[in-house]
Amino acid sequence: MLSCVAAQVVPSEEIEKLSRLFMALSNPVRLRILSLVSSSQRPLHIRGIARLIKTRYAITYKHVKTLQEAGLVTIYEVGRSRVVAPKHPELFRKITLFGKDITSTSK
């Protein structure tokens, strides 16, 4: 029985990646940012995102940086501004569907 369990164990590195991903997704502000960036036809300036979510640039940047570290968005510079684009544009839709599926089956 132990060999069956050992075959299903996820490597520590993969657990760490998943932990960072779920931590990044656990914050409503970061989910809102991911939603905005994913639904936009073009990259968004971090200052513009801050205005849309009605928060300061520094706070918004911190959240965007967490999303980047989790592999969800890309940050790059355009002139003197930083812009954000989703790494996987369809990911937010898939996350939403997954969340709905989990919450509807747990009732």
Backbone atoms as SQL, in Angstrom:
CREATE TABLE atoms (id INTEGER PRIMARY KEY, chain TEXT, resi INTEGER, resn TEXT, atom TEXT, x REAL, y REAL, z REAL);
INSERT INTO atoms VALUES
  (1, 'A', 1, 'MET', 'N', 0.817, -1.191, 0.000),
  (2, 'A', 1, 'MET', 'CA', 0.000, 0.000, 0.000),
  (3, 'A', 1, 'MET', 'C', 0.865, 1.260, 0.000),
  (4, 'A', 2, 'LEU', 'N', 1.991, 1.226, 0.689),
  (5, 'A', 2, 'LEU', 'CA', 2.877, 2.382, 0.764),
  (6, 'A', 2, 'LEU', 'C', 3.448, 2.738, -0.601),
  (7, 'A', 3, 'SER', 'N', 3.758, 1.750, -1.436),
  (8, 'A', 3, 'SER', 'CA', 4.312, 2.042, -2.763),
  (9, 'A', 3, 'SER', 'C', 3.306, 2.769, -3.635),
  (10, 'A', 4, 'CYS', 'N', 2.031, 2.506, -3.464),
  (11, 'A', 4, 'CYS', 'CA', 0.980, 3.203, -4.209),
  (12, 'A', 4, 'CYS', 'C', 0.923, 4.668, -3.795),
  (13, 'A', 5, 'VAL', 'N', 1.048, 4.937, -2.505),
  (14, 'A', 5, 'VAL', 'CA', 1.042, 6.303, -2.002),
  (15, 'A', 5, 'VAL', 'C', 2.283, 7.044, -2.476),
  (16, 'A', 6, 'ALA', 'N', 3.439, 6.385, -2.438),
  (17, 'A', 6, 'ALA', 'CA', 4.692, 7.019, -2.854),
  (18, 'A', 6, 'ALA', 'C', 4.645, 7.411, -4.323),
  (19, 'A', 7, 'ALA', 'N', 3.962, 6.641, -5.150),
  (20, 'A', 7, 'ALA', 'CA', 3.863, 6.951, -6.575),
  (21, 'A', 7, 'ALA', 'C', 3.039, 8.214, -6.816),
  (22, 'A', 8, 'GLN', 'N', 2.165, 8.586, -5.874),
  (23, 'A', 8, 'GLN', 'CA', 1.294, 9.736, -6.042),
  (24, 'A', 8, 'GLN', 'C', 1.823, 10.991, -5.347),
  (25, 'A', 9, 'VAL', 'N', 2.931, 10.897, -4.649),
  (26, 'A', 9, 'VAL', 'CA', 3.485, 12.032, -3.927),
  (27, 'A', 9, 'VAL', 'C', 4.014, 13.061, -4.927),
  (28, 'A', 10, 'VAL', 'N', 3.631, 14.298, -4.708),
  (29, 'A', 10, 'VAL', 'CA', 4.069, 15.392, -5.572),
  (30, 'A', 10, 'VAL', 'C', 5.420, 15.888, -5.060),
  (31, 'A', 11, 'PRO', 'N', 6.381, 16.098, -5.959),
  (32, 'A', 11, 'PRO', 'CA', 7.704, 16.575, -5.534),
  (33, 'A', 11, 'PRO', 'C', 7.619, 17.911, -4.787),
  (34, 'A', 12, 'SER', 'N', 8.536, 18.132, -3.866),
  (35, 'A', 12, 'SER', 'CA', 8.556, 19.342, -3.040),
  (36, 'A', 12, 'SER', 'C', 8.579, 20.618, -3.872),
  (37, 'A', 13, 'GLU', 'N', 9.342, 20.618, -4.962),
  (38, 'A', 13, 'GLU', 'CA', 9.427, 21.817, -5.802),
  (39, 'A', 13, 'GLU', 'C', 8.059, 22.169, -6.385),
  (40, 'A', 14, 'GLU', 'N', 7.324, 21.141, -6.784),
  (41, 'A', 14, 'GLU', 'CA', 5.994, 21.356, -7.365),
  (42, 'A', 14, 'GLU', 'C', 5.021, 21.862, -6.298),
  (43, 'A', 15, 'ILE', 'N', 5.152, 21.339, -5.096),
  (44, 'A', 15, 'ILE', 'CA', 4.322, 21.800, -3.978),
  (45, 'A', 15, 'ILE', 'C', 4.585, 23.276, -3.708),
  (46, 'A', 16, 'GLU', 'N', 5.864, 23.690, -3.746),
  (47, 'A', 16, 'GLU', 'CA', 6.223, 25.102, -3.530),
  (48, 'A', 16, 'GLU', 'C', 5.613, 25.996, -4.602),
  (49, 'A', 17, 'LYS', 'N', 5.681, 25.572, -5.863),
  (50, 'A', 17, 'LYS', 'CA', 5.093, 26.343, -6.961),
  (51, 'A', 17, 'LYS', 'C', 3.586, 26.486, -6.780),
  (52, 'A', 18, 'LEU', 'N', 2.937, 25.380, -6.447),
  (53, 'A', 18, 'LEU', 'CA', 1.487, 25.416, -6.230),
  (54, 'A', 18, 'LEU', 'C', 1.123, 26.304, -5.048),
  (55, 'A', 19, 'SER', 'N', 1.940, 26.255, -4.011),
  (56, 'A', 19, 'SER', 'CA', 1.709, 27.089, -2.834),
  (57, 'A', 19, 'SER', 'C', 1.770, 28.567, -3.202),
  (58, 'A', 20, 'ARG', 'N', 2.781, 28.964, -3.993),
  (59, 'A', 20, 'ARG', 'CA', 2.896, 30.360, -4.438),
  (60, 'A', 20, 'ARG', 'C', 1.700, 30.757, -5.303),
  (61, 'A', 21, 'LEU', 'N', 1.290, 29.846, -6.166),
  (62, 'A', 21, 'LEU', 'CA', 0.146, 30.119, -7.034),
  (63, 'A', 21, 'LEU', 'C', -1.127, 30.341, -6.216),
  (64, 'A', 22, 'PHE', 'N', -1.420, 29.419, -5.309),
  (65, 'A', 22, 'PHE', 'CA', -2.647, 29.549, -4.520),
  (66, 'A', 22, 'PHE', 'C', -2.580, 30.722, -3.552),
  (67, 'A', 23, 'MET', 'N', -1.392, 31.044, -3.046),
  (68, 'A', 23, 'MET', 'CA', -1.250, 32.224, -2.197),
  (69, 'A', 23, 'MET', 'C', -1.569, 33.478, -3.000),
  (70, 'A', 24, 'ALA', 'N', -1.058, 33.542, -4.222),
  (71, 'A', 24, 'ALA', 'CA', -1.316, 34.706, -5.076),
  (72, 'A', 24, 'ALA', 'C', -2.804, 34.833, -5.396),
  (73, 'A', 25, 'LEU', 'N', -3.464, 33.712, -5.568),
  (74, 'A', 25, 'LEU', 'CA', -4.895, 33.727, -5.905),
  (75, 'A', 25, 'LEU', 'C', -5.787, 33.898, -4.680),
  (76, 'A', 26, 'SER', 'N', -5.234, 33.862, -3.486),
  (77, 'A', 26, 'SER', 'CA', -6.051, 33.898, -2.268),
  (78, 'A', 26, 'SER', 'C', -6.482, 35.304, -1.864),
  (79, 'A', 27, 'ASN', 'N', -6.010, 36.316, -2.568),
  (80, 'A', 27, 'ASN', 'CA', -6.313, 37.691, -2.205),
  (81, 'A', 27, 'ASN', 'C', -7.312, 38.287, -3.195),
  (82, 'A', 28, 'PRO', 'N', -8.433, 38.853, -2.714),
  (83, 'A', 28, 'PRO', 'CA', -9.440, 39.420, -3.619),
  (84, 'A', 28, 'PRO', 'C', -8.905, 40.551, -4.508),
  (85, 'A', 29, 'VAL', 'N', -7.988, 41.351, -3.991),
  (86, 'A', 29, 'VAL', 'CA', -7.427, 42.442, -4.797),
  (87, 'A', 29, 'VAL', 'C', -6.614, 41.860, -5.956),
  (88, 'A', 30, 'ARG', 'N', -5.818, 40.841, -5.680),
  (89, 'A', 30, 'ARG', 'CA', -5.030, 40.219, -6.750),
  (90, 'A', 30, 'ARG', 'C', -5.929, 39.531, -7.773),
  (91, 'A', 31, 'LEU', 'N', -7.005, 38.930, -7.311),
  (92, 'A', 31, 'LEU', 'CA', -7.953, 38.332, -8.260),
  (93, 'A', 31, 'LEU', 'C', -8.574, 39.407, -9.148),
  (94, 'A', 32, 'ARG', 'N', -8.900, 40.542, -8.567),
  (95, 'A', 32, 'ARG', 'CA', -9.471, 41.651, -9.355),
  (96, 'A', 32, 'ARG', 'C', -8.458, 42.144, -10.383),
  (97, 'A', 33, 'ILE', 'N', -7.200, 42.291, -9.962),
  (98, 'A', 33, 'ILE', 'CA', -6.148, 42.714, -10.888),
  (99, 'A', 33, 'ILE', 'C', -6.003, 41.702, -12.017),
  (100, 'A', 34, 'LEU', 'N', -5.976, 40.430, -11.675),
  (101, 'A', 34, 'LEU', 'CA', -5.846, 39.379, -12.691),
  (102, 'A', 34, 'LEU', 'C', -7.036, 39.411, -13.644),
  (103, 'A', 35, 'SER', 'N', -8.219, 39.661, -13.112),
  (104, 'A', 35, 'SER', 'CA', -9.414, 39.774, -13.950),
  (105, 'A', 35, 'SER', 'C', -9.293, 40.944, -14.924),
  (106, 'A', 36, 'LEU', 'N', -8.868, 42.104, -14.426),
  (107, 'A', 36, 'LEU', 'CA', -8.714, 43.285, -15.284),
  (108, 'A', 36, 'LEU', 'C', -7.687, 43.051, -16.385),
  (109, 'A', 37, 'VAL', 'N', -6.545, 42.521, -15.998),
  (110, 'A', 37, 'VAL', 'CA', -5.463, 42.301, -16.955),
  (111, 'A', 37, 'VAL', 'C', -5.866, 41.246, -17.990),
  (112, 'A', 38, 'SER', 'N', -6.558, 40.216, -17.540),
  (113, 'A', 38, 'SER', 'CA', -6.959, 39.133, -18.444),
  (114, 'A', 38, 'SER', 'C', -8.051, 39.561, -19.418),
  (115, 'A', 39, 'SER', 'N', -8.895, 40.490, -18.999),
  (116, 'A', 39, 'SER', 'CA', -9.996, 40.911, -19.862),
  (117, 'A', 39, 'SER', 'C', -9.615, 42.052, -20.801),
  (118, 'A', 40, 'SER', 'N', -8.449, 42.635, -20.606),
  (119, 'A', 40, 'SER', 'CA', -8.011, 43.747, -21.446),
  (120, 'A', 40, 'SER', 'C', -7.443, 43.230, -22.767),
  (121, 'A', 41, 'GLN', 'N', -7.669, 43.994, -23.811),
  (122, 'A', 41, 'GLN', 'CA', -7.130, 43.628, -25.125),
  (123, 'A', 41, 'GLN', 'C', -5.648, 43.977, -25.259),
  (124, 'A', 42, 'ARG', 'N', -5.148, 44.775, -24.319),
  (125, 'A', 42, 'ARG', 'CA', -3.740, 45.184, -24.366),
  (126, 'A', 42, 'ARG', 'C', -3.197, 45.262, -22.950),
  (127, 'A', 43, 'PRO', 'N', -1.878, 45.293, -22.790),
  (128, 'A', 43, 'PRO', 'CA', -1.299, 45.416, -21.446),
  (129, 'A', 43, 'PRO', 'C', -1.787, 46.686, -20.753),
  (130, 'A', 44, 'LEU', 'N', -1.886, 46.626, -19.434),
  (131, 'A', 44, 'LEU', 'CA', -2.353, 47.771, -18.645),
  (132, 'A', 44, 'LEU', 'C', -1.214, 48.359, -17.830),
  (133, 'A', 45, 'HIS', 'N', -1.195, 49.676, -17.749),
  (134, 'A', 45, 'HIS', 'CA', -0.230, 50.360, -16.893),
  (135, 'A', 45, 'HIS', 'C', -0.609, 50.118, -15.435),
  (136, 'A', 46, 'ILE', 'N', 0.379, 49.921, -14.598),
  (137, 'A', 46, 'ILE', 'CA', 0.111, 49.683, -13.177),
  (138, 'A', 46, 'ILE', 'C', -0.610, 50.879, -12.569),
  (139, 'A', 47, 'ARG', 'N', -0.259, 52.090, -12.980),
  (140, 'A', 47, 'ARG', 'CA', -0.967, 53.281, -12.473),
  (141, 'A', 47, 'ARG', 'C', -2.444, 53.249, -12.854),
  (142, 'A', 48, 'GLY', 'N', -2.728, 52.795, -14.062),
  (143, 'A', 48, 'GLY', 'CA', -4.123, 52.672, -14.502),
  (144, 'A', 48, 'GLY', 'C', -4.878, 51.630, -13.696),
  (145, 'A', 49, 'ILE', 'N', -4.221, 50.524, -13.412),
  (146, 'A', 49, 'ILE', 'CA', -4.841, 49.483, -12.581),
  (147, 'A', 49, 'ILE', 'C', -5.130, 50.044, -11.193),
  (148, 'A', 50, 'ALA', 'N', -4.171, 50.785, -10.641),
  (149, 'A', 50, 'ALA', 'CA', -4.351, 51.388, -9.311),
  (150, 'A', 50, 'ALA', 'C', -5.572, 52.304, -9.293),
  (151, 'A', 51, 'ARG', 'N', -5.743, 53.086, -10.348),
  (152, 'A', 51, 'ARG', 'CA', -6.929, 53.965, -10.419),
  (153, 'A', 51, 'ARG', 'C', -8.213, 53.146, -10.502),
  (154, 'A', 52, 'LEU', 'N', -8.200, 52.107, -11.316),
  (155, 'A', 52, 'LEU', 'CA', -9.400, 51.280, -11.482),
  (156, 'A', 52, 'LEU', 'C', -9.822, 50.583, -10.193),
  (157, 'A', 53, 'ILE', 'N', -8.845, 50.132, -9.419),
  (158, 'A', 53, 'ILE', 'CA', -9.197, 49.433, -8.176),
  (159, 'A', 53, 'ILE', 'C', -9.190, 50.363, -6.971),
  (160, 'A', 54, 'LYS', 'N', -8.947, 51.656, -7.243),
  (161, 'A', 54, 'LYS', 'CA', -9.007, 52.700, -6.216),
  (162, 'A', 54, 'LYS', 'C', -8.054, 52.442, -5.047),
  (163, 'A', 55, 'THR', 'N', -6.793, 52.240, -5.408),
  (164, 'A', 55, 'THR', 'CA', -5.756, 52.068, -4.392),
  (165, 'A', 55, 'THR', 'C', -4.480, 52.747, -4.864),
  (166, 'A', 56, 'ARG', 'N', -3.511, 52.850, -3.977),
  (167, 'A', 56, 'ARG', 'CA', -2.257, 53.512, -4.312),
  (168, 'A', 56, 'ARG', 'C', -1.382, 52.643, -5.212),
  (169, 'A', 57, 'TYR', 'N', -0.509, 53.324, -5.942),
  (170, 'A', 57, 'TYR', 'CA', 0.401, 52.650, -6.860),
  (171, 'A', 57, 'TYR', 'C', 1.255, 51.616, -6.130),
  (172, 'A', 58, 'ALA', 'N', 1.840, 51.985, -4.993),
  (173, 'A', 58, 'ALA', 'CA', 2.750, 51.077, -4.276),
  (174, 'A', 58, 'ALA', 'C', 2.047, 49.785, -3.868),
  (175, 'A', 59, 'ILE', 'N', 0.822, 49.907, -3.419),
  (176, 'A', 59, 'ILE', 'CA', 0.057, 48.710, -3.019),
  (177, 'A', 59, 'ILE', 'C', -0.251, 47.861, -4.248),
  (178, 'A', 60, 'THR', 'N', -0.672, 48.527, -5.311),
  (179, 'A', 60, 'THR', 'CA', -0.986, 47.805, -6.550),
  (180, 'A', 60, 'THR', 'C', 0.256, 47.094, -7.074),
  (181, 'A', 61, 'TYR', 'N', 1.389, 47.792, -7.067),
  (182, 'A', 61, 'TYR', 'CA', 2.633, 47.189, -7.554),
  (183, 'A', 61, 'TYR', 'C', 2.991, 45.946, -6.736),
  (184, 'A', 62, 'LYS', 'N', 2.827, 46.024, -5.434),
  (185, 'A', 62, 'LYS', 'CA', 3.124, 44.871, -4.573),
  (186, 'A', 62, 'LYS', 'C', 2.264, 43.669, -4.958),
  (187, 'A', 63, 'HIS', 'N', 0.976, 43.912, -5.206),
  (188, 'A', 63, 'HIS', 'CA', 0.082, 42.822, -5.615),
  (189, 'A', 63, 'HIS', 'C', 0.465, 42.269, -6.989),
  (190, 'A', 64, 'VAL', 'N', 0.786, 43.161, -7.913),
  (191, 'A', 64, 'VAL', 'CA', 1.184, 42.730, -9.259),
  (192, 'A', 64, 'VAL', 'C', 2.474, 41.920, -9.188),
  (193, 'A', 65, 'LYS', 'N', 3.402, 42.342, -8.341),
  (194, 'A', 65, 'LYS', 'CA', 4.665, 41.620, -8.177),
  (195, 'A', 65, 'LYS', 'C', 4.412, 40.196, -7.651),
  (196, 'A', 66, 'THR', 'N', 3.478, 40.056, -6.723),
  (197, 'A', 66, 'THR', 'CA', 3.114, 38.725, -6.216),
  (198, 'A', 66, 'THR', 'C', 2.547, 37.862, -7.340),
  (199, 'A', 67, 'LEU', 'N', 1.711, 38.447, -8.189),
  (200, 'A', 67, 'LEU', 'CA', 1.158, 37.710, -9.331),
  (201, 'A', 67, 'LEU', 'C', 2.267, 37.307, -10.302),
  (202, 'A', 68, 'GLN', 'N', 3.248, 38.176, -10.481),
  (203, 'A', 68, 'GLN', 'CA', 4.372, 37.853, -11.357),
  (204, 'A', 68, 'GLN', 'C', 5.195, 36.701, -10.782),
  (205, 'A', 69, 'GLU', 'N', 5.468, 36.751, -9.495),
  (206, 'A', 69, 'GLU', 'CA', 6.267, 35.698, -8.857),
  (207, 'A', 69, 'GLU', 'C', 5.570, 34.344, -8.898),
  (208, 'A', 70, 'ALA', 'N', 4.238, 34.368, -8.973),
  (209, 'A', 70, 'ALA', 'CA', 3.473, 33.125, -9.084),
  (210, 'A', 70, 'ALA', 'C', 3.368, 32.656, -10.534),
  (211, 'A', 71, 'GLY', 'N', 3.908, 33.448, -11.468),
  (212, 'A', 71, 'GLY', 'CA', 3.887, 33.049, -12.871),
  (213, 'A', 71, 'GLY', 'C', 2.602, 33.385, -13.596),
  (214, 'A', 72, 'LEU', 'N', 1.809, 34.293, -13.041),
  (215, 'A', 72, 'LEU', 'CA', 0.512, 34.611, -13.631),
  (216, 'A', 72, 'LEU', 'C', 0.534, 35.800, -14.585),
  (217, 'A', 73, 'VAL', 'N', 1.433, 36.749, -14.360),
  (218, 'A', 73, 'VAL', 'CA', 1.514, 37.923, -15.219),
  (219, 'A', 73, 'VAL', 'C', 2.968, 38.229, -15.550),
  (220, 'A', 74, 'THR', 'N', 3.134, 39.081, -16.549),
  (221, 'A', 74, 'THR', 'CA', 4.438, 39.593, -16.933),
  (222, 'A', 74, 'THR', 'C', 4.423, 41.098, -16.716),
  (223, 'A', 75, 'ILE', 'N', 5.493, 41.628, -16.142),
  (224, 'A', 75, 'ILE', 'CA', 5.651, 43.071, -15.971),
  (225, 'A', 75, 'ILE', 'C', 6.809, 43.502, -16.868),
  (226, 'A', 76, 'TYR', 'N', 6.574, 44.537, -17.652),
  (227, 'A', 76, 'TYR', 'CA', 7.683, 45.069, -18.425),
  (228, 'A', 76, 'TYR', 'C', 7.566, 46.586, -18.516),
  (229, 'A', 77, 'GLU', 'N', 8.647, 47.211, -18.901),
  (230, 'A', 77, 'GLU', 'CA', 8.686, 48.669, -18.940),
  (231, 'A', 77, 'GLU', 'C', 8.421, 49.183, -20.349),
  (232, 'A', 78, 'VAL', 'N', 7.625, 50.236, -20.403),
  (233, 'A', 78, 'VAL', 'CA', 7.366, 50.960, -21.645),
  (234, 'A', 78, 'VAL', 'C', 7.696, 52.407, -21.327),
  (235, 'A', 79, 'GLY', 'N', 8.818, 52.862, -21.827),
  (236, 'A', 79, 'GLY', 'CA', 9.281, 54.197, -21.446),
  (237, 'A', 79, 'GLY', 'C', 9.602, 54.189, -19.958),
  (238, 'A', 80, 'ARG', 'N', 8.958, 55.084, -19.236),
  (239, 'A', 80, 'ARG', 'CA', 9.173, 55.150, -17.788),
  (240, 'A', 80, 'ARG', 'C', 8.054, 54.475, -17.003),
  (241, 'A', 81, 'SER', 'N', 7.148, 53.825, -17.696),
  (242, 'A', 81, 'SER', 'CA', 6.009, 53.169, -17.041),
  (243, 'A', 81, 'SER', 'C', 6.192, 51.659, -17.016),
  (244, 'A', 82, 'ARG', 'N', 5.535, 51.049, -16.056),
  (245, 'A', 82, 'ARG', 'CA', 5.488, 49.589, -15.995),
  (246, 'A', 82, 'ARG', 'C', 4.097, 49.144, -16.421),
  (247, 'A', 83, 'VAL', 'N', 4.067, 48.153, -17.296),
  (248, 'A', 83, 'VAL', 'CA', 2.792, 47.613, -17.752),
  (249, 'A', 83, 'VAL', 'C', 2.721, 46.129, -17.417),
  (250, 'A', 84, 'VAL', 'N', 1.503, 45.638, -17.361),
  (251, 'A', 84, 'VAL', 'CA', 1.245, 44.259, -16.949),
  (252, 'A', 84, 'VAL', 'C', 0.432, 43.557, -18.030),
  (253, 'A', 85, 'ALA', 'N', 0.800, 42.324, -18.321),
  (254, 'A', 85, 'ALA', 'CA', 0.056, 41.490, -19.259),
  (255, 'A', 85, 'ALA', 'C', -0.049, 40.091, -18.672),
  (256, 'A', 86, 'PRO', 'N', -1.159, 39.411, -18.951),
  (257, 'A', 86, 'PRO', 'CA', -1.283, 38.035, -18.440),
  (258, 'A', 86, 'PRO', 'C', -0.351, 37.099, -19.197),
  (259, 'A', 87, 'LYS', 'N', 0.225, 36.143, -18.483),
  (260, 'A', 87, 'LYS', 'CA', 1.051, 35.138, -19.161),
  (261, 'A', 87, 'LYS', 'C', 0.170, 34.166, -19.935),
  (262, 'A', 88, 'HIS', 'N', -1.007, 33.907, -19.396),
  (263, 'A', 88, 'HIS', 'CA', -1.955, 32.972, -20.014),
  (264, 'A', 88, 'HIS', 'C', -3.331, 33.643, -20.003),
  (265, 'A', 89, 'PRO', 'N', -3.720, 34.318, -21.094),
  (266, 'A', 89, 'PRO', 'CA', -4.961, 35.102, -21.107),
  (267, 'A', 89, 'PRO', 'C', -6.224, 34.332, -20.702),
  (268, 'A', 90, 'GLU', 'N', -6.291, 33.049, -20.982),
  (269, 'A', 90, 'GLU', 'CA', -7.492, 32.264, -20.656),
  (270, 'A', 90, 'GLU', 'C', -7.502, 31.746, -19.217),
  (271, 'A', 91, 'LEU', 'N', -6.410, 31.951, -18.493),
  (272, 'A', 91, 'LEU', 'CA', -6.280, 31.358, -17.161),
  (273, 'A', 91, 'LEU', 'C', -7.341, 31.851, -16.187),
  (274, 'A', 92, 'PHE', 'N', -7.641, 33.147, -16.186),
  (275, 'A', 92, 'PHE', 'CA', -8.616, 33.655, -15.217),
  (276, 'A', 92, 'PHE', 'C', -9.987, 33.013, -15.433),
  (277, 'A', 93, 'ARG', 'N', -10.371, 32.845, -16.696),
  (278, 'A', 93, 'ARG', 'CA', -11.655, 32.183, -16.990),
  (279, 'A', 93, 'ARG', 'C', -11.649, 30.750, -16.459),
  (280, 'A', 94, 'LYS', 'N', -10.540, 30.052, -16.631),
  (281, 'A', 94, 'LYS', 'CA', -10.434, 28.675, -16.147),
  (282, 'A', 94, 'LYS', 'C', -10.457, 28.622, -14.619),
  (283, 'A', 95, 'ILE', 'N', -9.791, 29.570, -13.975),
  (284, 'A', 95, 'ILE', 'CA', -9.797, 29.633, -12.512),
  (285, 'A', 95, 'ILE', 'C', -11.219, 29.876, -12.004),
  (286, 'A', 96, 'THR', 'N', -11.929, 30.775, -12.674),
  (287, 'A', 96, 'THR', 'CA', -13.313, 31.077, -12.290),
  (288, 'A', 96, 'THR', 'C', -14.193, 29.841, -12.422),
  (289, 'A', 97, 'LEU', 'N', -14.062, 29.138, -13.525),
  (290, 'A', 97, 'LEU', 'CA', -14.848, 27.913, -13.723),
  (291, 'A', 97, 'LEU', 'C', -14.503, 26.856, -12.683),
  (292, 'A', 98, 'PHE', 'N', -13.216, 26.706, -12.396),
  (293, 'A', 98, 'PHE', 'CA', -12.765, 25.744, -11.388),
  (294, 'A', 98, 'PHE', 'C', -13.345, 26.106, -10.012),
  (295, 'A', 99, 'GLY', 'N', -13.282, 27.387, -9.667),
  (296, 'A', 99, 'GLY', 'CA', -13.842, 27.839, -8.391),
  (297, 'A', 99, 'GLY', 'C', -15.331, 27.585, -8.294),
  (298, 'A', 100, 'LYS', 'N', -16.061, 27.859, -9.357),
  (299, 'A', 100, 'LYS', 'CA', -17.510, 27.608, -9.367),
  (300, 'A', 100, 'LYS', 'C', -17.793, 26.117, -9.221),
  (301, 'A', 101, 'ASP', 'N', -16.998, 25.289, -9.916),
  (302, 'A', 101, 'ASP', 'CA', -17.173, 23.841, -9.845),
  (303, 'A', 101, 'ASP', 'C', -16.945, 23.328, -8.439),
  (304, 'A', 102, 'ILE', 'N', -15.906, 23.797, -7.784),
  (305, 'A', 102, 'ILE', 'CA', -15.587, 23.349, -6.433),
  (306, 'A', 102, 'ILE', 'C', -16.662, 23.803, -5.445),
  (307, 'A', 103, 'THR', 'N', -17.062, 25.069, -5.530),
  (308, 'A', 103, 'THR', 'CA', -18.045, 25.583, -4.563),
  (309, 'A', 103, 'THR', 'C', -19.432, 24.995, -4.787),
  (310, 'A', 104, 'SER', 'N', -19.766, 24.643, -6.019),
  (311, 'A', 104, 'SER', 'CA', -21.086, 24.070, -6.243),
  (312, 'A', 104, 'SER', 'C', -21.163, 22.605, -5.823),
  (313, 'A', 105, 'THR', 'N', -20.038, 21.869, -5.870),
  (314, 'A', 105, 'THR', 'CA', -20.060, 20.461, -5.470),
  (315, 'A', 105, 'THR', 'C', -19.870, 20.284, -3.978),
  (316, 'A', 106, 'SER', 'N', -19.414, 21.334, -3.276),
  (317, 'A', 106, 'SER', 'CA', -19.179, 21.183, -1.840),
  (318, 'A', 106, 'SER', 'C', -20.421, 21.469, -1.025),
  (319, 'A', 107, 'LYS', 'N', -21.490, 21.891, -1.655),
  (320, 'A', 107, 'LYS', 'CA', -22.731, 22.192, -0.920),
  (321, 'A', 107, 'LYS', 'C', -23.563, 20.971, -0.687);
